[in-house]
């Protein structure tokens, strides 16, 4: 699935998961915001996403769809429905995945048409995912074909979808493709199997977290908390001390997903970084860290000079609202 950053494709594990549950001591005294202030921040975020959904860059439009996919706001559904008709396959793919995650029954006829007729195989894969989530399994066997497609993007997305659907019967298909020579496809196959509980794939994720290659370290941090890997807390704690800011922020975000506030001061500091990608990662991390103290910073980032940062901040605010983190 798309990321807000272009990371498509640490030290030893010494602290247990339970050791990361306490908040990092802070010199700041943070008071919870009022419901009115929080609601105003969320309304501003949604309004900005509506505006940025008109952007000419399809990546921006796709990121907007990802940002709103968990929102109960009626405007979120309108954005996703519009995305299903977008001229760019990347946006349509994001919209099909969002529709699937939301189980948006209202767009079922559109999804059936996309699954059968869309010019992009990637969109067909996303539509099959959404239909399966809505209880329509008629086209599931097509995913096996897409898993062997000549297009590496199609193979990667087919693997992603099979993992997200959580059907253990897909494991043999995924195992059969583990030898794929394309790094991104190989990672999606491994991640999919790990999501299905395959121990060899989980071991591969653990090994990646200790790799000497930063790309592999980052990928391990991105996926470990999503698949509830046993050592996820340890992997993230080691990543907080990563020599690169990108690694630190991926680790802090992962800790936030695990319920820890450790590293929130680091995320707040990086939110003012001169590098656009670092600010994007900081915003997304602040969107996953529980507890008060992030709303003001994220709201200010809605006015960032970079569109990507604005969208990331808006996404983070909606995520906080959806997960009731404040």
Secondary structure by P-SEA (a helix, b strand, c coil): ccccccccccccccccccccccccccccccccccaaaaaaaaaaaaaaaaaacccccaaaaaaaaaaacccccaaaaaaaaaaaacccaaaaaaaaaaaaaaccccaaaaaaaaacccccaaaaaaaaaaaaaacccccccaaaaaaacccaaaaaaaaaaaaaaccccaaaaaaaacccccaaaaaaaaaaaaaaccaaaaaaaaaaaacccaaaaaaaaaccccccccaaaaaaaaacccccaaaaaaaaaaaaaaccccaaaaaaaacccccaaaaaaaaaaaacccccccaaaaaaacccccaaaaaaaaaaaaaaaaaccc
